[in-house]
């Protein structure tokens, strides 16, 4: 077959003939290799003269090559994909270009059909702690030991081990139909078993746990919808969420107080995991919860609904201004009018959630509303009302901080049409018997104030940010000289502020670190303050409500603070000092204290490792990629997450093993519940960072496995075309190219 590389007519005919060789390419591999090389030579040939005829021959060559299988071409033609890409991007003849495009489409199709977009593989435990966490559900929830999710409700919500029987049958019609009913039954059992004990911090733990549960429920419902009909993703999410919300509202209306409290939080958790586009679902849930919020005769409905109303308001779509303003106004009204401490505290938590979304959007100018007050100005006014209300209610309790609270209010002057909140200024001060409701009522307001710090910063009130930080610190014993004793009545009432401050401080410090409003000396002072406070509380033999609440709050808060500081990798701590703090946490759950203190000690441990349990905002306390300074400094210091520090591994593993064994011991059911819950928080947080979720966060893999995203290979046609488009200079493309 001589002369085809010199005669374009012959070359065209040869390529047209050799295209039929594709049918026998696999049977005659050696011959097909030579055939493809002939075709390739014609396609890549460059000749002066007879340009149109040679272009026709080259187009025929690429059309012929398109009949062969891509793996065979790649095997027989060296660097085929790269050369085809180069030809495609440099070709100017329309006929050849079309042939090249068709060949490139075939390459992309082949790569797509043989892709490995997500490969689910068993997570290989890398440390002793991860090995414990890997087997935790099988050990705690083994079928031979218990089948009732109400026995360990918190852990059951996070681990989802009681739903495996349904998920195994999801390929069958019956399994899909029964899925929703099974989740509903489990929800009822857990809601009746999980005791919040009118404790706002425990309510926050419950809220976070319900999020994990409703994500699994959403995934099961979406799979059920997929099996019945072909529906677009947004409709599937809405349908799945709507059926869950209807079940929750129906059951909540008929439930006893303990269950109703949990179900109100579950509704908030459902809305939190939905995408902002699920407007109808969130609007329906908000109206339902706002109705509960104003039922002053049902305190259990009010306080749990207040938390969820605030959470939902922080996850609304950018256009849902009216719903957001209605929710915040409702929370402010109930905060001002209610005479219940626990309801006031819950409103404080709800407003803290709301503040996380205030002033966080950049709005485009709208000429049609030029004469109306902008949404940003409305949000600034709402923020001012929130901060002033917090300050006015806390003012009588915080005698030594009165001037600072007044200064804080001065940063947000009231407008003429703001609601007067002075009627509530003495409600908490008149009844300071140190009942648990009073303690957690004030704590909720303090946590809410601390949670507003981001919105205050976005409003440009930087001095007010520092003021809030200083107030939170000043209300914790051993961190300020203003709160050290129980002498006078005002000093005793001011001590009540310390519970909420211990829980709010990690969030405040995490934010101030990000905006460079915190220095190393302050950090050392705060950690020392926590250690001294916990040591003092452990050294005295007291069992009162305030003592156990402060001990729980200080241990859980200290663990979160340590984690958020170390995760940044910018500050060094002595290893022995860290171990000393961990040992203080251990004493809380290994000594004969009330169960709530045991929970605080265990959360102190897992929060120090990065669990983030009970944090009002997710400041991503665990960052395994940060290992700053381990080799730069002597091994006596630590900077970076505790879990990735080899010096701390054995000590950390022994602490986790101890809690693990407590979670297996049925002798003390309450202690067992708390131990299993604490480990489940840590396990959920650690695994969730390695799981790729989709559908607005509603799909959750089993915690023992991870979906590894392979991404788009660098040598793929799609990646190369994408990079070319990214660097494409439209200004240099001739007009006639667009016409083509």
C-alpha positions in Angstrom: 0.0 0.0 0.0 2.6 2.5 -1.2 2.0 6.1 -2.1 -0.8 6.9 0.3 1.4 9.4 2.1 1.9 11.3 -1.1 -1.5 11.2 -2.8 -4.4 12.7 -0.9 -7.0 10.9 -3.0 -5.3 7.5 -2.4 -5.0 8.4 1.3 -8.7 9.1 1.6 -9.6 5.8 -0.1 -7.2 3.8 2.1 -8.6 5.3 5.3 -12.2 4.7 4.1 -11.3 1.0 3.4 -9.3 0.5 6.7 -12.2 1.7 8.9 -13.8 -1.8 8.3 -10.7 -3.4 9.9 -12.2 -2.4 13.3 -14.5 -5.4 13.2 -11.6 -7.8 13.3 -9.1 -5.7 15.4 -9.3 -8.0 18.5 -8.9 -11.2 16.4 -5.8 -9.9 14.6 -4.0 -7.6 17.1 -0.7 -7.4 15.2 -2.4 -6.6 11.9 -4.7 -4.0 13.6 -1.6 -2.3 15.1 -0.2 -1.7 11.6 -3.6 -0.6 10.3 -4.0 2.0 13.0 -0.6 3.3 12.5 -1.3 3.9 8.8 -4.6 5.7 9.6 -2.8 7.7 12.3 0.0 8.7 9.9 -2.6 10.1 7.4 -4.4 12.0 10.2 -1.2 13.6 11.4 0.2 14.4 8.0 1.1 17.9 6.9 1.5 18.7 3.2 1.9 21.9 1.2 -0.5 22.1 -1.7 -3.8 20.4 -2.2 -4.8 21.6 1.2 -8.5 20.8 0.7 -7.9 17.3 -0.6 -5.5 16.5 2.3 -8.0 17.9 4.7 -10.6 15.5 3.3 -8.1 12.7 3.7 -7.2 13.6 7.3 -10.9 13.9 8.2 -11.4 10.4 6.7 -8.5 9.1 8.8 -10.0 10.3 12.1 -13.4 9.0 11.1 -11.8 5.6 10.4 -10.0 5.7 13.8 -13.3 6.5 15.5 -14.5 3.0 14.5 -11.9 1.3 16.7 -12.1 0.8 20.5 -10.4 3.4 22.6 -8.3 0.8 24.6 -6.9 -0.7 21.4 -6.0 2.8 20.0 -4.3 3.8 23.3 -2.4 0.5 23.4 -1.1 0.8 19.8 -0.5 4.5 19.4 1.9 6.1 21.9 0.7 9.1 23.8 -2.5 9.0 21.8 -4.8 11.0 24.1 -2.4 13.9 24.5 -1.7 14.1 20.8 -5.4 14.1 20.0 -6.0 16.9 22.4 -3.2 18.9 20.8 -4.6 18.3 17.4 -8.1 19.3 18.5 -6.9 22.6 20.1 -4.8 23.5 17.1 -6.9 22.4 14.1 -8.5 25.1 11.9 -10.2 23.1 9.1 -13.9 22.6 10.0 -14.2 19.1 8.5 -11.1 17.8 10.3 -12.2 19.6 13.5 -15.6 17.9 13.4 -13.9 14.4 13.0 -11.6 15.2 15.9 -14.5 16.3 18.0 -16.4 13.1 17.4 -13.2 11.1 18.3 -12.8 13.2 21.5 -16.4 12.6 22.5 -15.8 8.9 22.2 -12.7 9.2 24.4 -14.7 11.1 27.0 -17.5 8.6 26.9 -15.0 5.7 27.4 -13.4 7.5 30.4 -16.8 8.2 31.9 -18.0 4.7 31.6 -14.9 3.4 33.2 -14.6 6.0 35.9 -14.2 5.4 39.6 -15.8 8.5 40.8 -16.4 7.3 44.4 -14.9 4.2 45.8 -16.4 3.1 49.1 -13.8 1.1 51.0 -13.4 0.0 54.6 -11.8 2.7 56.7 -8.5 1.4 58.0 -8.0 2.5 61.6 -4.8 4.4 61.9 -4.5 4.6 65.7 -5.5 2.8 68.9 -8.4 5.2 69.4 -9.7 4.8 65.8 -9.7 1.0 66.3 -11.8 1.4 69.4 -14.2 3.7 67.6 -14.4 1.4 64.6 -15.7 -1.5 66.7 -17.8 0.6 69.1 -21.3 0.1 67.5 -20.8 -3.6 67.1 -19.8 -4.0 70.7 -22.4 -1.7 72.3 -25.3 -2.5 70.0 -24.8 -6.1 69.3 -28.0 -8.0 68.7 -27.4 -10.4 71.6 -27.3 -7.6 74.1 -30.1 -5.1 73.3 -32.5 -4.3 70.6 -34.2 -1.3 72.3 -32.8 2.1 71.1 -34.3 3.7 74.2 -31.7 2.0 76.4 -28.8 4.2 75.0 -30.8 6.9 73.2 -28.1 9.5 72.6 -25.7 6.9 71.1 -28.5 5.4 69.1 -29.2 8.7 67.4 -25.6 9.2 66.4 -24.7 5.6 65.5 -28.0 4.6 63.8 -27.3 0.9 64.6 -30.9 0.1 65.1 -31.8 0.9 61.5 -29.5 -1.6 59.8 -32.2 -4.2 59.3 -34.3 -1.8 57.1 -31.3 -0.6 55.1 -30.3 -4.1 54.3 -33.7 -4.6 52.6 -33.7 -1.4 50.7 -33.4 -3.2 47.4 -36.9 -4.7 47.9 -40.2 -3.0 47.7 -41.2 -4.1 51.1 -38.0 -2.8 52.7 -38.6 0.6 51.1 -42.2 0.8 52.2 -41.4 -0.1 55.8 -38.4 2.2 56.1 -40.3 5.4 57.0 -42.4 3.5 59.6 -39.4 2.0 61.2 -37.7 5.4 61.5 -40.9 6.8 63.0 -41.1 4.1 65.6 -37.4 4.5 66.6 -38.0 8.3 66.9 -40.9 7.7 69.3 -38.8 5.4 71.4 -35.8 7.6 71.6 -37.8 10.8 72.2 -39.5 9.1 75.2 -36.1 7.9 76.6 -33.7 10.8 76.1 -34.0 12.9 79.3 -33.2 16.6 78.8 -33.8 17.3 82.5 -34.5 21.0 81.7 -30.8 21.4 81.1 -30.0 23.6 78.2 -26.6 22.1 77.5 -28.1 18.6 77.4 -30.7 20.0 75.0 -27.9 21.2 72.7 -26.4 17.7 72.8 -29.7 16.3 71.9 -30.2 18.7 69.0 -26.8 17.7 67.5 -27.7 14.1 67.9 -31.0 14.4 66.2 -29.3 15.9 63.1 -27.4 12.6 62.5 -30.7 10.7 62.9 -32.7 12.8 60.5 -29.9 12.7 57.9 -30.3 8.9 57.8 -34.0 9.1 57.7 -33.9 11.6 54.8 -31.6 9.2 52.9 -33.9 6.3 53.4 -36.9 8.3 52.2 -35.1 9.6 49.2 -34.1 6.0 48.2 -37.8 5.1 48.6 -38.8 7.9 46.3 -36.1 6.9 43.8 -37.6 3.4 43.6 -41.1 4.6 42.9 -40.6 7.2 40.2 -38.0 9.4 38.5 -38.0 12.8 40.3 -35.6 15.7 40.2 -33.3 16.0 43.2 -34.9 19.1 44.8 -38.4 17.5 44.6 -37.1 14.3 46.1 -35.6 16.2 49.0 -38.8 18.2 49.6 -41.0 15.1 49.5 -38.7 13.2 51.8 -38.5 16.0 54.3 -42.3 16.7 54.1 -43.2 13.2 55.1 -40.8 13.3 58.0 -42.0 16.7 59.2 -45.6 15.6 59.1 -44.8 12.6 61.3 -42.9 14.7 63.7 -45.6 17.4 64.1 -48.4 14.8 64.5 -46.6 12.8 67.1 -45.3 15.9 69.0 -48.8 17.2 69.4 -49.9 14.0 71.1 -46.8 13.4 73.2 -46.0 13.7 76.9 -43.7 16.6 77.9 -40.4 14.6 77.7 -41.1 13.4 74.2 -42.5 16.7 73.1 -39.3 18.5 74.1 -37.1 16.1 72.1 -39.4 16.2 69.1 -39.3 20.0 69.0 -35.5 19.8 68.8 -35.8 17.0 66.2 -37.9 19.4 64.0 -35.2 22.0 64.3 -32.5 19.4 63.4 -34.5 18.4 60.3 -34.6 21.9 59.0 -30.9 22.5 59.8 -29.8 19.6 57.6 -32.0 20.7 54.7 -30.7 23.0 51.9 -31.8 26.6 52.0 -34.0 26.0 49.0 -36.4 23.9 51.1 -38.4 27.0 51.9 -41.8 25.5 52.3 -40.6 22.8 54.7 -38.8 25.3 56.9 -41.7 27.8 56.8 -44.1 25.1 57.9 -41.8 24.0 60.7 -41.2 27.6 61.9 -45.0 28.3 62.0 -45.6 25.2 64.0 -42.8 26.0 66.5 -43.7 29.6 66.8 -47.2 28.5 67.8 -45.6 26.4 70.6 -43.3 29.3 71.5 -46.3 31.5 72.5 -48.0 28.8 74.5 -47.1 30.2 77.9 -49.2 27.6 79.7 -47.0 24.8 78.3 -43.5 25.6 79.4 -42.0 22.3 78.0 -43.2 23.4 74.5 -41.9 26.9 74.9 -38.3 26.3 75.8 -37.6 23.5 73.4 -39.4 25.3 70.5 -37.4 28.5 71.3 -34.1 26.7 70.5 -35.3 25.2 67.3 -36.9 28.5 66.1 -33.6 30.2 66.4 -31.7 27.3 64.7 -34.2 27.3 61.7 -33.9 31.1 61.4 -30.1 30.8 60.9 -30.6 28.3 58.0 -33.2 30.1 55.9 -32.8 31.0 52.3 -31.3 34.5 51.6 -34.7 35.7 50.4 -36.6 34.6 53.5 -36.3 37.9 55.3 -39.8 38.0 56.6 -39.6 34.6 58.1 -36.3 35.4 59.8 -37.5 38.7 61.2 -40.7 37.0 62.4 -38.8 34.3 64.2 -36.3 36.7 65.9 -39.1 39.1 66.9 -41.0 36.2 68.4 -38.0 35.1 70.4 -37.4 38.6 71.7 -41.1 39.0 72.7 -41.1 35.8 74.7 -37.8 36.6 76.2 -39.2 39.8 77.5 -42.6 38.6 78.6 -41.9 35.1 80.0 -41.5 34.7 83.7 -39.8 31.3 83.3 -36.1 31.2 83.7 -35.7 28.1 81.5 -37.8 29.7 78.7 -35.7 32.9 78.9 -32.5 30.9 78.6 -33.8 28.9 75.7 -34.7 32.1 73.9 -31.2 33.3 74.5 -29.9 30.1 72.8 -32.3 30.6 70.0 -31.2 34.2 69.5 -27.6 33.1 69.6 -28.3 30.8 66.7 -30.1 33.6 64.8 -27.1 35.9 65.2 -24.9 33.5 63.4 -26.7 34.3 60.2 -27.3 38.1 60.7 -25.4 40.4 58.4 -23.7 37.4 56.8 -25.0 38.0 53.2 -23.9 40.5 50.6 -27.1 41.9 49.0 -27.2 43.4 45.5 -28.7 46.9 45.2 -32.3 46.9 44.1 -33.5 50.2 42.7 -37.2 49.2 43.1 -36.7 49.3 46.8 -34.6 52.4 46.9 -37.1 54.2 49.2 -37.4 51.4 51.6 -35.2 50.5 54.5 -32.6 47.9 53.4 -32.6 44.4 54.8 -29.1 45.0 56.1 -30.4 48.0 58.2 -33.2 45.9 59.5 -30.8 43.1 60.5 -28.6 45.7 62.2 -31.6 46.9 64.2 -32.5 43.4 65.2 -28.9 42.7 66.3 -29.1 45.9 68.4 -32.3 44.8 70.0 -30.8 41.4 70.8 -27.7 42.7 72.4 -29.6 45.4 74.4 -32.1 42.8 75.6 -29.3 40.4 76.7 -27.6 43.3 78.5 -30.7 44.6 80.3 -31.7 41.2 81.6 -28.2 40.3 82.7 -27.6 43.7 84.3 -29.2 43.0 87.7 -27.3 39.7 88.0 -23.9 41.1 86.9 -23.4 43.8 89.5 -19.7 44.3 89.0 -20.1 44.3 85.2 -23.0 46.9 85.1 -20.8 49.6 83.6 -19.5 47.3 80.9 -23.0 46.1 80.0 -24.1 49.7 79.7 -21.2 50.5 77.5 -22.1 47.5 75.3 -25.6 48.8 75.0 -24.3 52.2 73.9 -22.8 50.6 70.8 -26.3 49.7 69.7 -28.6 52.7 70.5 -32.3 52.0 70.4 -34.5 53.4 67.7 -37.9 55.1 68.4 -40.0 52.0 67.4 -38.1 49.4 69.3 -40.0 47.3 71.9 -39.3 48.4 75.5 -37.6 45.5 77.3 -37.2 47.1 80.7 -40.1 45.1 82.0 -37.9 42.1 82.2 -34.9 43.7 83.9 -35.7 42.4 87.4 -37.2 39.0 86.7 -34.1 36.9 87.3 -32.8 39.0 90.1 -35.9 38.5 92.3 -35.7 34.7 92.4 -32.1 33.5 92.9 -32.6 30.3 94.9 -30.1 28.6 92.7 -32.7 26.2 91.3 -31.5 24.4 88.2 -33.9 26.4 86.0 -32.3 29.7 87.3 -28.8 28.4 86.6 -29.6 27.3 83.1 -31.8 30.2 82.3 -29.0 32.6 83.0 -26.5 30.3 81.2 -28.6 30.4 78.0 -28.6 34.2 78.0 -24.8 34.2 78.5 -24.2 31.7 75.7 -26.5 33.7 73.5 -24.5 36.8 74.1 -21.3 35.0 73.3 -22.8 33.6 70.1 -23.7 37.1 68.9 -20.0 38.1 68.7 -19.7 37.2 65.0 -22.7 39.4 64.0 -21.3 42.2 66.2 -18.1 42.0 64.3 -19.8 42.0 60.9 -21.7 45.1 62.0 -18.3 46.8 62.4 -18.6 47.3 66.2 -15.1 46.0 66.9 -14.9 47.6 70.3 -18.1 45.8 71.2 -16.5 42.5 70.2 -13.7 43.0 72.7 -16.3 44.1 75.3 -18.2 40.8 74.9 -15.0 38.8 75.1 -13.9 40.6 78.3 -17.4 40.2 79.9 -17.4 36.4 79.2 -14.0 36.0 80.7 -14.7 38.2 83.7 -17.7 36.0 84.7 -15.5 32.9 85.2 -13.8 32.4 88.5 -10.0 32.4 88.5 -10.0 34.3 85.2 -11.0 37.6 86.8 -10.7 39.0 90.2 -14.4 40.2 90.1 -15.8 36.7 90.7 -14.0 34.8 93.3 -16.2 34.4 96.4 -19.7 33.7 97.5 -19.8 36.5 100.1 -22.5 39.1 99.4 -25.9 38.5 97.7 -24.7 40.2 94.6 -21.6 38.1 94.5 -23.6 34.9 94.8 -25.9 35.9 92.0 -22.9 36.9 89.8 -21.5 33.4 90.2 -24.5 32.1 88.3 -23.0 33.8 85.2 -20.0 31.4 85.3 -21.9 28.3 84.0 -22.9 29.9 80.7 -19.5 31.7 80.4 -17.6 28.4 80.7 -19.6 27.0 77.7 -19.5 30.3 75.7 -15.8 31.0 76.0 -14.6 28.4 73.5 -16.8 29.9 70.8 -15.7 33.4 71.7 -12.0 32.4 71.7 -12.3 30.5 68.4 -13.8 33.6 66.7 -11.3 36.1 68.3 -8.4 33.9 67.1 -9.6 34.0 63.5 -9.9 37.8 63.6 -6.7 38.3 65.5 -8.3 39.7 68.7 -6.6 37.2 71.0 -2.9 36.8 71.9 -0.9 33.9 73.3 -0.7 35.3 76.9 -4.5 35.5 77.0 -4.8 31.9 75.9 -2.4 30.7 78.6 -4.3 32.6 81.1 -7.7 31.1 80.1 -6.4 27.5 80.1 -4.8 28.1 83.6 -8.1 29.6 84.7 -10.1 26.5 83.7 -7.6 24.2 85.4 -7.7 26.2 88.7 -11.5 26.4 88.6 -11.9 22.6 88.0 -9.3 21.8 90.7 -11.1 24.0 93.2 -14.5 22.4 92.4 -13.1 18.9 92.7 -11.5 19.8 96.0 -14.7 20.7 97.8 -17.4 18.2 98.9 -20.6 19.9 97.5 -23.5 18.4 95.7 -25.7 21.4 95.0 -27.3 22.2 91.7 -24.9 25.1 91.0 -21.8 23.1 91.9 -22.5 20.2 89.7 -23.7 22.5 86.8 -20.5 24.5 87.0 -18.3 21.4 87.2 -20.0 20.0 84.1 -19.8 23.2 82.2 -16.2 23.9 83.1 -14.9 20.5 82.0 -16.9 20.4 78.8 -15.9 24.0 78.0 -12.3 23.5 78.8 -12.1 20.5 76.5 -13.5 22.5 73.6 -11.2 25.5 74.4 -8.1 23.2 74.3 -9.2 21.7 71.0 -10.0 24.9 69.3 -6.6 26.4 70.3 -4.5 23.3 69.4 -6.3 22.8 66.0 -5.0 26.2 64.8 -1.4 24.9 65.3 -0.2 28.3 66.4 0.2 27.9 70.1 2.4 25.6 72.1 1.4 23.8 75.4 3.5 21.7 77.6 2.5 18.0 77.1 2.4 17.5 80.9 0.1 20.4 81.3 -2.3 19.0 78.7 -2.2 15.6 80.4 -2.9 17.3 83.7 -6.0 18.9 82.3 -7.1 15.5 80.9 -6.6 13.9 84.2 -8.9 16.5 85.8 -11.6 15.5 83.3 -11.0 11.9 84.2 -11.5 12.6 87.9 -15.0 13.9 87.1 -16.2 10.6 85.7 -14.1 8.2 87.8 -15.2 9.7 91.2 -18.6 9.4 92.9 -20.2 12.5 91.5 -23.7 13.0 90.1 -24.3 11.6 86.6 -24.3 15.1 85.0 -20.8 15.7 86.3 -19.7 12.3 84.8 -21.1 13.5 81.5 -19.1 16.7 81.7 -15.9 14.9 82.4 -16.3 12.5 79.5 -17.3 15.4 77.2 -14.2 17.2 78.4 -12.1 14.3 77.2 -13.7 13.8 73.8 -14.0 17.6 73.2 -10.3 17.9 73.8 -9.8 15.3 71.1 -12.1 17.3 68.7 -15.6 16.1 69.2 -17.1 19.6 69.5 -20.1 18.3 71.5 -22.4 21.0 72.7 -20.8 23.8 70.7 -23.4 26.3 69.6 -21.5 26.8 66.3 -19.3 24.4 64.5 -15.9 26.0 64.5 -14.3 22.9 63.2 -12.2 22.0 66.3 -10.5 19.0 64.8 -8.1 19.5 61.9 -5.9 16.4 61.4 -3.8 18.1 58.8 -2.4 20.5 61.4 0.8 19.1 63.0 2.7 22.3 63.4 5.9 22.2 65.4 6.2 18.6 66.5 9.6 18.4 65.0 10.6 22.0 65.5 10.3 21.9 69.3 11.2 19.4 71.9 8.7 16.6 72.4 7.7 18.1 75.8 5.4 20.6 73.9 2.4 20.1 71.7 0.9 22.2 69.0 -1.8 20.7 66.9 -4.6 18.2 67.5 -3.9 15.9 70.4 -4.9 12.8 68.4 -2.1 13.3 65.8 0.6 13.8 68.4 2.6 10.6 69.0 3.6 11.7 72.5 0.0 11.8 73.6 -1.2 8.7 71.8 -0.9 6.1 74.6 -2.3 8.4 77.3 -5.2 9.4 75.0 -5.9 5.8 74.1 -6.0 4.8 77.8 -8.6 7.5 78.5 -10.8 6.5 75.6 -10.6 2.8 76.6 -11.7 3.7 80.1 -14.8 5.5 78.8 -15.3 2.6 76.3 -15.4 0.1 79.2 -17.9 2.3 81.1 -20.2 2.3 78.1 -20.2 -1.5 78.2 -21.0 -1.7 81.9 -24.7 -2.0 82.5 -24.4 -1.7 86.3 -25.2 2.1 86.2 -27.5 2.7 83.3 -27.3 6.5 83.5 -23.5 6.5 83.5 -23.5 3.9 80.7 -25.8 6.2 78.6 -23.5 9.2 79.0 -20.4 7.2 78.2 -21.9 5.8 75.1 -23.2 9.2 74.1 -19.8 10.9 74.6 -18.0 8.3 72.5 -20.6 8.5 69.8 -20.1 12.3 69.5 -16.4 11.8 69.0 -16.9 9.0 66.6 -19.5 10.9 64.6 -17.2 14.0 64.3 -14.1 12.0 63.4 -15.8 9.9 60.7 -18.0 12.7 59.3 -14.9 14.7 58.2 -14.0 11.8 55.9 -17.4 11.2 54.4 -18.5 12.8 51.1 -22.2 13.7 51.5 -24.6 14.7 48.8 -28.2 16.0 48.3 -27.8 18.9 50.6 -26.2 16.9 53.4 -28.9 14.3 53.6 -26.9 11.3 52.6 -24.8 9.6 55.2 -22.6 6.7 54.8 -22.1 4.1 57.5 -19.6 5.3 60.0 -17.3 2.4 59.5 -16.6 3.2 55.9 -15.7 6.2 53.9 -16.3 7.4 50.3 -13.1 8.4 48.8 -13.5 10.9 46.0 -11.1 10.0 43.2 -11.9 13.3 41.5 -11.1 13.8 37.8 -7.8 12.2 36.7 -5.3 14.8 35.6 -4.7 12.9 32.3 -8.3 12.7 31.4 -9.8 14.5 28.4 -12.3 16.3 30.6 -9.6 17.7 32.9 -7.4 18.8 29.9 -10.3 20.5 28.2 -11.3 22.1 31.5 -7.8 23.5 32.0 -7.7 24.8 28.5 -11.1 26.5 28.9 -9.9 28.0 32.2 -7.0 29.7 30.5 -9.0 30.5 27.3 -8.5 34.1 26.2 -11.7 35.1 24.4 -10.3 38.5 23.3 -7.7 36.7 21.1 -10.3 34.5 19.3 -11.1 35.7 15.8 -14.8 36.5 15.1 -15.0 33.9 12.4 -14.3 31.2 15.0 -17.5 32.0 16.8 -19.4 31.8 13.5 -18.0 28.3 13.0 
